[in-house]
Amino acid sequence: MTSFPEPTEPAGSRTEVFLRYLDYFRESVVAKVSALAEPELRRSPLPSGWTPLELLTHLRHVELRWIEWGFQGRDVAEPWGDRRDDRWYVAPDETRADLVAALRAQGAHTTAVVTAHDLAEIGAPGPRWNGADPASLERVLFHLVQEYARHLGHLDVVAELAGGPTGR
């Protein structure tokens, strides 16, 4: 497991800081989902009804939407592939291993893009921005960090209710 990126640990750049936090949060999500029993992956103790596997695929699509579809301006076939009927969705045949591999592959793509660009670089125009001016890579990364941190907190609650690991 990736260790928490303590603020006192030296970093060579702001880019490195962003990537450390994203790696930490991504791997923390993977660790929590990996520690849950198979039945707990597809059920929810919450009124909103989302499941740990749905959260996992949502986070993968969040990175896809903000990095590939947004910052890079790529044509993405299904940017909202994590949603059906206005809620998160995972097909019955999708496995934990497949979803973890997809999340990690998306993370590797994010790392490659981030290391190849300056944080001040502005994203490519495209449909991700809904008509607004594209954001800088730094703003996109800040958004991704908060998205991961928020959802990891949600997953902490679900994991605890399922008898799984809690905390860091």
Accessible surface in RSA format (square Angstrom, percent):
REM  Atomic radii and reference values for relative SASA: ProtOr
REM  Chains: A
REM  Algorithm: Lee & Richards
REM  Probe-radius: 1.40
REM  Slices: 20
REM RES _ NUM      All-atoms   Total-Side   Main-Chain    Non-polar    All polar
REM                ABS   REL    ABS   REL    ABS   REL    ABS   REL    ABS   REL
RES MET A   1   137.56  71.2  53.10  35.1  84.46 201.1  61.71  52.5  75.85 100.5
RES THR A   2    52.30  37.2  40.60  41.2  11.70  27.9  33.17  44.5  19.13  28.9
RES SER A   3    85.68  72.4  69.52  92.8  16.16  37.2  51.22 109.1  34.46  48.3
RES PHE A   4    50.74  25.4  43.48  26.9   7.26  18.9  43.48  26.4   7.26  20.8
RES PRO A   5     6.73   4.9   3.95   3.6   2.78  10.1   5.54   4.6   1.19   7.4
RES GLU A   6    70.57  40.5  67.27  50.9   3.30   7.9  27.02  52.3  43.56  35.6
RES PRO A   7   111.66  81.4  74.78  68.2  36.89 134.1  84.96  70.1  26.71 166.0
RES THR A   8   126.93  90.3  98.01  99.4  28.92  68.9  85.58 114.9  41.36  62.5
RES GLU A   9    71.08  40.8  60.36  45.7  10.72  25.5  29.72  57.5  41.35  33.8
RES PRO A  10   121.51  88.6 103.81  94.6  17.71  64.4 115.38  95.3   6.13  38.1
RES ALA A  11    41.36  38.0   6.65  10.3  34.71  79.0  10.08  14.2  31.28  82.9
RES GLY A  12    73.94  91.2   0.00   N/A  73.94  91.2  37.48 102.9  36.46  81.7
RES SER A  13    56.53  47.8  42.02  56.1  14.51  33.4  47.37 100.9   9.16  12.8
RES ARG A  14   143.57  60.3 137.89  70.3   5.68  13.5  66.87  91.4  76.70  46.5
RES THR A  15    27.33  19.4  26.95  27.3   0.38   0.9  15.39  20.7  11.95  18.1
RES GLU A  16    60.68  34.8  57.44  43.5   3.24   7.7  28.06  54.3  32.62  26.6
RES VAL A  17    59.97  39.5  59.97  54.3   0.01   0.0  59.97  52.1   0.00   0.0
RES PHE A  18    26.96  13.5  26.88  16.7   0.08   0.2  26.96  16.3   0.00   0.0
RES LEU A  19    18.14  10.1  18.14  13.0   0.00   0.0  18.14  12.7   0.00   0.0
RES ARG A  20    65.12  27.3  62.59  31.9   2.53   6.0  30.57  41.8  34.55  20.9
RES TYR A  21    46.43  21.7  46.43  26.4   0.00   0.0  31.36  23.6  15.07  18.6
RES LEU A  22     0.11   0.1   0.11   0.1   0.00   0.0   0.11   0.1   0.00   0.0
RES ASP A  23    49.66  34.8  49.39  49.2   0.28   0.7  10.64  25.1  39.02  38.9
RES TYR A  24     8.99   4.2   8.98   5.1   0.01   0.0   6.08   4.6   2.90   3.6
RES PHE A  25    21.27  10.6  21.27  13.2   0.00   0.0  21.27  12.9   0.00   0.0
RES ARG A  26    10.59   4.4  10.59   5.4   0.00   0.0   2.08   2.8   8.51   5.2
RES GLU A  27    38.43  22.1  37.26  28.2   1.17   2.8  16.57  32.1  21.85  17.8
RES SER A  28     4.34   3.7   4.17   5.6   0.17   0.4   4.34   9.2   0.00   0.0
RES VAL A  29     0.01   0.0   0.01   0.0   0.00   0.0   0.01   0.0   0.00   0.0
RES VAL A  30     7.13   4.7   7.13   6.5   0.00   0.0   7.13   6.2   0.00   0.0
RES ALA A  31    42.18  38.8  31.80  49.1  10.38  23.6  38.57  54.3   3.61   9.6
RES LYS A  32    10.99   5.4  10.80   6.6   0.19   0.4   6.90   6.2   4.09   4.4
RES VAL A  33     0.00   0.0   0.00   0.0   0.00   0.0   0.00   0.0   0.00   0.0
RES SER A  34    59.04  49.9  38.06  50.8  20.98  48.3  29.15  62.1  29.89  41.9
RES ALA A  35    59.99  55.2  25.08  38.7  34.91  79.4  35.73  50.3  24.26  64.3
RES LEU A  36     6.25   3.5   1.51   1.1   4.74  11.9   2.77   1.9   3.48   9.4
RES ALA A  37    61.75  56.8  45.56  70.3  16.19  36.8  56.82  80.0   4.93  13.1
RES GLU A  38    94.24  54.1  88.39  66.9   5.85  13.9  56.89 110.0  37.34  30.5
RES PRO A  39    79.57  58.0  64.23  58.6  15.33  55.7  76.26  63.0   3.31  20.6
RES GLU A  40    39.45  22.7  38.23  28.9   1.22   2.9   4.13   8.0  35.33  28.8
RES LEU A  41     0.00   0.0   0.00   0.0   0.00   0.0   0.00   0.0   0.00   0.0
RES ARG A  42    96.10  40.3  74.03  37.7  22.07  52.5  54.63  74.7  41.47  25.1
RES ARG A  43   126.26  53.0 121.68  62.0   4.57  10.9  56.85  77.7  69.41  42.1
RES SER A  44    34.13  28.8   3.74   5.0  30.39  70.0   3.81   8.1  30.32  42.5
RES PRO A  45    70.52  51.4  31.30  28.5  39.22 142.6  45.48  37.5  25.04 155.6
RES LEU A  46    43.12  24.0  34.13  24.4   8.99  22.6  35.36  24.8   7.76  20.9
RES PRO A  47   145.17 105.8 102.02  93.0  43.15 156.9 115.77  95.6  29.39 182.7
RES SER A  48    80.42  68.0  46.61  62.2  33.82  77.9  54.53 116.1  25.90  36.3
RES GLY A  49    22.99  28.4   0.00   N/A  22.99  28.4  17.09  46.9   5.90  13.2
RES TRP A  50    29.74  11.9  29.59  14.3   0.15   0.3  17.27   9.2  12.47  20.2
RES THR A  51    12.85   9.1  12.85  13.0   0.00   0.0  10.66  14.3   2.20   3.3
RES PRO A  52     0.19   0.1   0.19   0.2   0.00   0.0   0.19   0.2   0.00   0.0
RES LEU A  53     0.57   0.3   0.57   0.4   0.00   0.0   0.57   0.4   0.00   0.0
RES GLU A  54    18.30  10.5  18.30  13.8   0.00   0.0   0.95   1.8  17.34  14.2
RES LEU A  55     0.00   0.0   0.00   0.0   0.00   0.0   0.00   0.0   0.00   0.0
RES LEU A  56     0.20   0.1   0.00   0.0   0.20   0.5   0.00   0.0   0.20   0.5
RES THR A  57     7.80   5.5   6.62   6.7   1.17   2.8   1.86   2.5   5.94   9.0
RES HIS A  58    15.88   8.7  15.88  11.0   0.00   0.0  14.29  14.7   1.59   1.9
RES LEU A  59     0.00   0.0   0.00   0.0   0.00   0.0   0.00   0.0   0.00   0.0
RES ARG A  60    64.02  26.9  64.02  32.6   0.00   0.0   3.31   4.5  60.71  36.8
RES HIS A  61    15.47   8.5  15.47  10.8   0.00   0.0   8.45   8.7   7.02   8.2
RES VAL A  62     4.05   2.7   4.04   3.7   0.01   0.0   4.05   3.5   0.00   0.0
RES GLU A  63     0.00   0.0   0.00   0.0   0.00   0.0   0.00   0.0   0.00   0.0
RES LEU A  64    13.43   7.5  13.43   9.6   0.00   0.0  13.43   9.4   0.00   0.0
RES ARG A  65     7.70   3.2   7.70   3.9   0.00   0.0   0.00   0.0   7.70   4.7
RES TRP A  66    45.10  18.1  45.10  21.8   0.00   0.0  40.18  21.4   4.92   8.0
RES ILE A  67     0.00   0.0   0.00   0.0   0.00   0.0   0.00   0.0   0.00   0.0
RES GLU A  68    24.90  14.3  24.90  18.8   0.00   0.0   0.00   0.0  24.90  20.3
RES TRP A  69    29.34  11.8  28.81  13.9   0.53   1.3  21.95  11.7   7.39  12.0
RES GLY A  70     0.05   0.1   0.00   N/A   0.05   0.1   0.00   0.0   0.05   0.1
RES PHE A  71     6.44   3.2   3.09   1.9   3.36   8.7   3.09   1.9   3.36   9.6
RES GLN A  72    52.02  29.1  26.71  19.5  25.31  60.3  13.09  27.9  38.93  29.5
RES GLY A  73    32.90  40.6   0.00   N/A  32.90  40.6   2.10   5.8  30.80  69.0
RES ARG A  74   114.66  48.1 105.53  53.8   9.13  21.7  36.10  49.3  78.56  47.6
RES ASP A  75   149.29 104.6 112.82 112.3  36.47  86.2  42.88 100.9 106.41 106.1
RES VAL A  76    21.07  13.9  10.57   9.6  10.50  25.3  13.66  11.9   7.41  20.1
RES ALA A  77   105.15  96.7  62.35  96.2  42.80  97.4  74.11 104.4  31.03  82.2
RES GLU A  78   109.27  62.7 101.48  76.8   7.79  18.5  39.85  77.1  69.41  56.7
RES PRO A  79    18.21  13.3  18.21  16.6   0.00   0.0  18.21  15.0   0.00   0.0
RES TRP A  80   116.80  46.9 109.66  53.1   7.13  16.7  99.52  53.1  17.28  28.0
RES GLY A  81    20.22  24.9   0.00   N/A  20.22  24.9   7.04  19.3  13.18  29.5
RES ASP A  82     0.11   0.1   0.00   0.0   0.11   0.3   0.11   0.3   0.00   0.0
RES ARG A  83    76.89  32.3  66.23  33.8  10.66  25.4  19.19  26.2  57.70  35.0
RES ARG A  84   116.77  49.0 110.40  56.3   6.36  15.1  45.45  62.1  71.32  43.2
RES ASP A  85   144.01 100.9 106.45 106.0  37.56  88.8  39.97  94.1 104.04 103.8
RES ASP A  86   125.69  88.0  99.30  98.8  26.39  62.4  35.39  83.3  90.31  90.1
RES ARG A  87    98.70  41.4  95.24  48.5   3.46   8.2  61.05  83.4  37.65  22.8
RES TRP A  88    33.77  13.6  29.90  14.5   3.87   9.1  24.29  13.0   9.47  15.4
RES TYR A  89    69.64  32.5  66.72  38.0   2.93   7.6  46.69  35.1  22.96  28.3
RES VAL A  90    15.98  10.5   3.45   3.1  12.52  30.2   3.45   3.0  12.52  34.0
RES ALA A  91    23.60  21.7  23.60  36.4   0.00   0.0  23.60  33.2   0.00   0.0
RES PRO A  92   115.86  84.4  94.35  86.0  21.51  78.2  98.50  81.3  17.36 107.9
RES ASP A  93   118.72  83.2  94.62  94.2  24.10  57.0  50.44 118.7  68.28  68.1
RES GLU A  94    56.88  32.7  55.26  41.8   1.63   3.9  21.31  41.2  35.57  29.0
RES THR A  95    63.33  45.0  62.15  63.0   1.18   2.8  61.18  82.2   2.15   3.3
RES ARG A  96    51.11  21.5  49.77  25.4   1.34   3.2  14.74  20.1  36.37  22.0
RES ALA A  97    74.24  68.3  60.59  93.5  13.65  31.1  68.20  96.0   6.05  16.0
RES ASP A  98    81.62  57.2  74.65  74.3   6.97  16.5  20.92  49.2  60.70  60.5
RES LEU A  99    10.13   5.6   8.93   6.4   1.20   3.0   8.96   6.3   1.17   3.2
RES VAL A 100    14.92   9.8  14.92  13.5   0.00   0.0  14.92  13.0   0.00   0.0
RES ALA A 101    60.16  55.3  50.22  77.5   9.94  22.6  56.52  79.6   3.63   9.6
RES ALA A 102    34.13  31.4  24.89  38.4   9.24  21.0  32.69  46.0   1.45   3.8
RES LEU A 103     0.00   0.0   0.00   0.0   0.00   0.0   0.00   0.0   0.00   0.0
RES ARG A 104   110.71  46.5 103.37  52.7   7.34  17.5  41.43  56.6  69.28  42.0
RES ALA A 105    64.44  59.2  50.43  77.8  14.00  31.9  58.15  81.9   6.29  16.7
RES GLN A 106     8.60   4.8   5.77   4.2   2.83   6.7   2.25   4.8   6.35   4.8
RES GLY A 107     1.77   2.2   0.00   N/A   1.77   2.2   1.76   4.8   0.02   0.0
RES ALA A 108    66.12  60.8  50.98  78.7  15.14  34.4  59.49  83.8   6.64  17.6
RES HIS A 109    43.57  23.8  38.06  26.5   5.51  14.1  22.72  23.4  20.84  24.3
RES THR A 110     0.00   0.0   0.00   0.0   0.00   0.0   0.00   0.0   0.00   0.0
RES THR A 111    45.32  32.2  45.32  45.9   0.00   0.0  40.85  54.9   4.47   6.8
RES ALA A 112    58.65  53.9  47.67  73.6  10.98  25.0  53.85  75.8   4.80  12.7
RES VAL A 113     9.22   6.1   6.39   5.8   2.83   6.8   9.22   8.0   0.00   0.0
RES VAL A 114     0.32   0.2   0.00   0.0   0.32   0.8   0.00   0.0   0.32   0.9
RES THR A 115    89.17  63.4  55.81  56.6  33.36  79.5  44.43  59.7  44.73  67.6
RES ALA A 116    77.23  71.0  39.74  61.3  37.49  85.3  51.36  72.3  25.87  68.5
RES HIS A 117    61.00  33.3  47.26  32.8  13.74  35.1  37.47  38.6  23.53  27.4
RES ASP A 118    96.68  67.7  84.18  83.8  12.50  29.6  37.09  87.3  59.59  59.4
RES LEU A 119    10.61   5.9   8.68   6.2   1.93   4.9   8.68   6.1   1.93   5.2
RES ALA A 120    71.25  65.5  56.07  86.5  15.18  34.5  61.13  86.1  10.12  26.8
RES GLU A 121    72.72  41.8  62.92  47.6   9.80  23.3  33.17  64.2  39.56  32.3
RES ILE A 122    99.95  56.9  83.87  62.5  16.08  38.8  83.87  60.4  16.08  43.6
RES GLY A 123     4.54   5.6   0.00   N/A   4.54   5.6   0.28   0.8   4.26   9.5
RES ALA A 124    34.84  32.0  27.74  42.8   7.11  16.2  33.13  46.7   1.71   4.5
RES PRO A 125   113.26  82.5  97.54  88.9  15.72  57.1  98.60  81.4  14.66  91.1
RES GLY A 126    29.17  36.0   0.00   N/A  29.17  36.0  17.68  48.5  11.50  25.7
RES PRO A 127    93.57  68.2  76.94  70.1  16.63  60.5  88.71  73.2   4.86  30.2
RES ARG A 128    25.63  10.8  22.59  11.5   3.05   7.3   0.18   0.3  25.45  15.4
RES TRP A 129    20.87   8.4  12.93   6.3   7.95  18.7  15.96   8.5   4.92   8.0
RES ASN A 130   133.01  91.7  96.34  93.1  36.68  88.3  37.54  90.4  95.47  92.3
RES GLY A 131    83.81 103.3   0.00   N/A  83.81 103.3  43.86 120.4  39.95  89.5
RES ALA A 132    67.31  61.9  48.41  74.7  18.90  43.0  58.61  82.5   8.71  23.1
RES ASP A 133   131.57  92.2 113.27 112.7  18.30  43.3  30.52  71.8 101.05 100.8
RES PRO A 134    27.19  19.8  19.07  17.4   8.12  29.5  19.07  15.7   8.12  50.5
RES ALA A 135    29.65  27.3  21.64  33.4   8.01  18.2  29.65  41.7   0.00   0.0
RES SER A 136    19.16  16.2  16.91  22.6   2.25   5.2  12.13  25.8   7.03   9.9
RES LEU A 137     0.00   0.0   0.00   0.0   0.00   0.0   0.00   0.0   0.00   0.0
RES GLU A 138    53.95  31.0  53.95  40.8   0.00   0.0  11.78  22.8  42.17  34.4
RES ARG A 139   168.47  70.7 163.90  83.5   4.57  10.9  44.87  61.3 123.60  74.9
RES VAL A 140     2.14   1.4   0.45   0.4   1.69   4.1   2.12   1.8   0.02   0.0
RES LEU A 141     0.00   0.0   0.00   0.0   0.00   0.0   0.00   0.0   0.00   0.0
RES PHE A 142   130.09  65.1 129.77  80.4   0.32   0.8 129.77  78.7   0.32   0.9
RES HIS A 143    58.80  32.1  56.79  39.5   2.01   5.1  38.20  39.4  20.61  24.0
RES LEU A 144     0.00   0.0   0.00   0.0   0.00   0.0   0.00   0.0   0.00   0.0
RES VAL A 145    26.29  17.3  26.29  23.8   0.00   0.0  26.29  22.8   0.00   0.0
RES GLN A 146    62.86  35.2  57.87  42.3   4.99  11.9  40.55  86.3  22.31  16.9
RES GLU A 147    13.26   7.6  13.26  10.0   0.00   0.0   0.31   0.6  12.95  10.6
RES TYR A 148     0.00   0.0   0.00   0.0   0.00   0.0   0.00   0.0   0.00   0.0
RES ALA A 149    41.29  38.0  30.27  46.7  11.02  25.1  31.15  43.9  10.14  26.9
RES ARG A 150   111.30  46.7  98.30  50.1  13.01  31.0  61.52  84.1  49.78  30.2
RES HIS A 151     8.76   4.8   8.76   6.1   0.00   0.0   7.31   7.5   1.45   1.7
RES LEU A 152    17.27   9.6  17.27  12.4   0.00   0.0  17.27  12.1   0.00   0.0
RES GLY A 153    32.69  40.3   0.00   N/A  32.69  40.3  28.59  78.5   4.10   9.2
RES HIS A 154    71.75  39.2  68.55  47.6   3.21   8.2  45.52  46.9  26.23  30.5
RES LEU A 155     0.00   0.0   0.00   0.0   0.00   0.0   0.00   0.0   0.00   0.0
RES ASP A 156    36.32  25.4  35.82  35.7   0.50   1.2  13.40  31.5  22.92  22.9
RES VAL A 157    77.81  51.2  76.93  69.6   0.89   2.1  77.81  67.6   0.00   0.0
RES VAL A 158     1.95   1.3   1.95   1.8   0.00   0.0   1.95   1.7   0.00   0.0
RES ALA A 159     0.00   0.0   0.00   0.0   0.00   0.0   0.00   0.0   0.00   0.0
RES GLU A 160   110.71  63.6  99.07  75.0  11.64  27.7  23.32  45.1  87.39  71.4
RES LEU A 161   110.36  61.5  76.12  54.5  34.23  86.1  79.20  55.6  31.15  83.8
RES ALA A 162    33.38  30.7   2.56   3.9  30.82  70.1  11.51  16.2  21.87  57.9
RES GLY A 163    70.95  87.5   0.00   N/A  70.95  87.5  36.39  99.9  34.55  77.4
RES GLY A 164    21.47  26.5   0.00   N/A  21.47  26.5  10.04  27.6  11.43  25.6
RES PRO A 165    54.73  39.9  42.39  38.6  12.34  44.9  53.71  44.3   1.02   6.3
RES THR A 166    75.50  53.7  52.10  52.8  23.40  55.8  19.02  25.5  56.49  85.4
RES GLY A 167    43.91  54.2   0.00   N/A  43.91  54.2  37.25 102.2   6.66  14.9
RES ARG A 168   182.70  76.7 129.41  66.0  53.29 126.9  70.91  96.9 111.79  67.8
END  Absolute sums over single chains surface
CHAIN  1 A     8509.0       6607.1       1901.9       4956.0       3553.1
END  Absolute sums over all chains
TOTAL          8509.0       6607.1       1901.9       4956.0       3553.1
